[in-house]
């Protein structure tokens, strides 16, 4: 899910966006700052702020990296999205796809 975020690194704020989100962390894109795994950064989403640790970095272009971050201060609904509903919908979609493909648990007919 793509959501805009502000990333504060050493008192400098950068604009970025999420590529993937979970309750415990995210993959961020659009960053052009010098980063290192293990660094602590502050993310701001709306009025919510929290500290995250950079777990991995992947260069995806000449001036862009994707960054995996893990929350050091877990907050319920930090992203402003109810991930429980999203997880349930994803499971329903996957079950429907598996049924169409004829894969998965057999049911009595």
Contact map, one row per residue, 1 for C-alpha under 8 A:
1110000000000000011110000000000000000000000000000000000000000000000000000000000000000000000000000000000000000
1111000000000000111100000000000000000000000000000000000000000000000000000000000000000000000000000000000000000
1111100000000000111000000000000000000000000000000000000000000000000000000000000000000000000000000000000000000
0111110000000011110000000000000000000000000010000000000000000000000000000000000000000000000000000000000000000
0011111000000011110000000000000000000000001111000000000000000000000000000000000000000000000000000000000000000
0001111100001111000000000000000000000000001110000000000000000000000000000000000000000000000000000000000000000
0000111110001111000000000000000000000000111100000000000000000000000000000000000000000000000000000000000000000
0000011111111100000000000000000000000000111000000000000000000000000000000000000000000000000000000000000000000
0000001111111100000000000000000000000001110000000000000000000000000000000000000000000000000000000000000000000
0000000111110000000000000000000000000000100000000000000000000000000000000000000000000000000000000000000000000
0000000111111000000000000000000000000000000000000000000000000000000000000000000000000000000000000000000000000
0000000111111100000000000000000000000000000000000000000000000000000000000000000000000000000000000000000000000
0000011110111110000000000000000000000000000000000000000000000000000000000000000000000000000000000000000000000
0000011110011111000000000000001010000000000000000000000000000000000000000000000000000000000000000000000000000
0001111000001111100000000000011000000000000000000000000000000000000000000000000000000000000000000000000000000
0001111000000111110000000001111000000000000000000000000000000000000000000000000000000000000000000000000000000
0111100000000011111000000001110000000000000000000000000000000000000000000000000000000000000000000000000000000
1111100000000001111110000111100000000000000000000000000000000000000000000000000000000000000000000000000000000
1110000000000000111110000111100000000000000000000000000000000000000000000000000000000000000000000000000000000
1100000000000000011111000111000000000000000000000000000000000000000000000000000000000000000000000000000000000
1000000000000000011111101110000000000000000000000000000000000000000000000000001000000000000000000000000000000
0000000000000000000111111100000000000000000000000000000000000000000000000000000000100000000000000000000000000
0000000000000000000011111000000000000000000000000000000000000000000000000101110000100000000000000000000000000
0000000000000000000001111100000000000000000000000000000000000000000001100100000000000000000000000000000000000
0000000000000000000011111110000000000000000000000001000000000000000111100000000000000000000000000000000000000
0000000000000000011111011111000000000000000000000000000000000000000111000000000000000000000000000000000000000
0000000000000000011110001111100000000000000000000000000000000000011110000000000000000000000000000000000000000
0000000000000001111100000111111000000000000000000000000000000000011110000000000000000000000000000000000000000
0000000000000001111000000011111000000000000000000000000000000001111000000000000000000000000000000000000000000
0000000000000011100000000001111100000000000000000000000000000001110000000000000000000000000000000000000000000
0000000000000111000000000001111110000000000000000000000000000001110000000000000000000000000000000000000000000
0000000000000000000000000000011111000000000000000000000000000011100000000000000000000000000000000000000000000
0000000000000100000000000000001111100000000000000000000000000000000000000000000000000000000000000000000000000
0000000000000000000000000000000111110000000000000000000000000000000000000000000000000000000000000000000000000
0000000000000000000000000000000011111010000000000000000010000000000000000000000000000000000000000000000000000
0000000000000000000000000000000001111110000000000000010110000000000000000000000000000000000000000000000000000
0000000000000000000000000000000000111110000000000000111110000000000000000000000000000000000000000000000000000
0000000000000000000000000000000000011111000000000000111000000000000000000000000000000000000000000000000000000
0000000000000000000000000000000000111111100000000000110000000000000000000000000000000000000000000000000000000
0000000010000000000000000000000000000111110000000011110000000000000000000000000000000000000000000000000000000
0000001111000000000000000000000000000011111000000011110000000000000000000000000000000000000000000000000000000
0000001110000000000000000000000000000001111100001111000000000000000000000000000000000000000000000000000000000
0000111100000000000000000000000000000000111110001111000000000000000000000000000000000000000000000000000000000
0000111000000000000000000000000000000000011111111100000000000000000000000000000000000000000000000000000000000
0001110000000000000000000000000000000000001111111000000000000000000000000000011100000000000000000000000000000
0000100000000000000000000000000000000000000111110000000000000000000000000000000000000000000000000000000000000
0000000000000000000000000000000000000000000111111000000000000000000000000000000000000000000000000000000000000
0000000000000000000000000000000000000000000111111100000000000000000000000000010000000000000000000000000000000
0000000000000000000000000000000000000000011110111110000000000000000000000000010000000000000000000000000000000
0000000000000000000000000000000000000000011100011111000000000000000000111110000000000000000000000000000000000
0000000000000000000000000000000000000001111000001111100000000000000000111000000000000000000000000000000000000
0000000000000000000000001000000000000001111000000111110000000000000011111000000000000000000000000000000000000
0000000000000000000000000000000000001111100000000011111000000000000011110000000000000000000000000000000000000
0000000000000000000000000000000000011111100000000001111110000000001111000000000000000000000000000000000000000
0000000000000000000000000000000000001100000000000000111110000000001111000000000000000000000000000000000000000
0000000000000000000000000000000000011000000000000000011111000000001110000000000000000000000000000000000000000
0000000000000000000000000000000000111000000000000000011111100000111100000000000000000000000000000000000000000
0000000000000000000000000000000000000000000000000000000111110000111000000000000000000000000000000000000000000
0000000000000000000000000000000000000000000000000000000011111101110000000000000000000000000000000000000000000
0000000000000000000000000000000000000000000000000000000001111101110000000000000000000000000000000000000000000
0000000000000000000000000000000000000000000000000000000000111111100000000000000000000000000000000000000000000
0000000000000000000000000000000000000000000000000000000000111111000000000000000000000000000000000000000000000
0000000000000000000000000000000100000000000000000000000000001111100000000000000000000000000000000000000000000
0000000000000000000000000000111100000000000000000000000000111111110000000000000000000000000000000000000000000
0000000000000000000000000000111100000000000000000000000011111011111000000000000000000000000000000000000000000
0000000000000000000000000011111000000000000000000000000011110001111100000000000000000000000000000000000000000
0000000000000000000000000011100000000000000000000000011111000000111110000000000000000000000000000000000000000
0000000000000000000000001111000000000000000000000000011110000000011111000000000000000000000000000000000000000
0000000000000000000000001111000000000000000000000001111100000000001111100000000000000000000000000000000000000
0000000000000000000000011100000000000000000000000001111000000000000111110000000000000000000000000000000000000
0000000000000000000000011000000000000000000000000111100000000000000011111100000000000000000000000000000000000
0000000000000000000000000000000000000000000000000111100000000000000001111100000000000000000000000000000000000
0000000000000000000000000000000000000000000000000111000000000000000000111110000000000000000000000000000000000
0000000000000000000000110000000000000000000000000100000000000000000000111111010000000000000000000000000000000
0000000000000000000000000000000000000000000000000100000000000000000000001111110000000000000000000000000000000
0000000000000000000000100000000000000000000000000000000000000000000000000111110000000000000000000000000000000
0000000000000000000000100000000000000000000000000000000000000000000000000011111111100000000000000000000000000
0000000000000000000000100000000000000000000010011000000000000000000000000111111110000000000000000000000000000
0000000000000000000010000000000000000000000010000000000000000000000000000000111110000000000000000000000000000
0000000000000000000000000000000000000000000010000000000000000000000000000000111111000000000000000000000000000
0000000000000000000000000000000000000000000000000000000000000000000000000000111111100000000000000000000000000
0000000000000000000000000000000000000000000000000000000000000000000000000000100111111100000000000000000000000
0000000000000000000001100000000000000000000000000000000000000000000000000000100011111110000000000000000000000
0000000000000000000000000000000000000000000000000000000000000000000000000000000001111111000000000000000000000
0000000000000000000000000000000000000000000000000000000000000000000000000000000001111111100000000000000000000
0000000000000000000000000000000000000000000000000000000000000000000000000000000001111111110000000000000000000
0000000000000000000000000000000000000000000000000000000000000000000000000000000000111111111000000000000000000
0000000000000000000000000000000000000000000000000000000000000000000000000000000000011111111100000000000000000
0000000000000000000000000000000000000000000000000000000000000000000000000000000000001111111110000000000000000
0000000000000000000000000000000000000000000000000000000000000000000000000000000000000111111111000000000000000
0000000000000000000000000000000000000000000000000000000000000000000000000000000000000011111111100000000000000
0000000000000000000000000000000000000000000000000000000000000000000000000000000000000001111111110000000000000
0000000000000000000000000000000000000000000000000000000000000000000000000000000000000000111111111000000000000
0000000000000000000000000000000000000000000000000000000000000000000000000000000000000000011111111100000000000
0000000000000000000000000000000000000000000000000000000000000000000000000000000000000000001111111110000000000
0000000000000000000000000000000000000000000000000000000000000000000000000000000000000000000111111111000000000
0000000000000000000000000000000000000000000000000000000000000000000000000000000000000000000011111111100000000
0000000000000000000000000000000000000000000000000000000000000000000000000000000000000000000001111111111100000
0000000000000000000000000000000000000000000000000000000000000000000000000000000000000000000000111111111100000
0000000000000000000000000000000000000000000000000000000000000000000000000000000000000000000000011111111000000
0000000000000000000000000000000000000000000000000000000000000000000000000000000000000000000000001111111000000
0000000000000000000000000000000000000000000000000000000000000000000000000000000000000000000000000111111100000
0000000000000000000000000000000000000000000000000000000000000000000000000000000000000000000000000111111110000
0000000000000000000000000000000000000000000000000000000000000000000000000000000000000000000000000110011111000
0000000000000000000000000000000000000000000000000000000000000000000000000000000000000000000000000000001111100
0000000000000000000000000000000000000000000000000000000000000000000000000000000000000000000000000000000111110
0000000000000000000000000000000000000000000000000000000000000000000000000000000000000000000000000000000011111
0000000000000000000000000000000000000000000000000000000000000000000000000000000000000000000000000000000001111
0000000000000000000000000000000000000000000000000000000000000000000000000000000000000000000000000000000000111
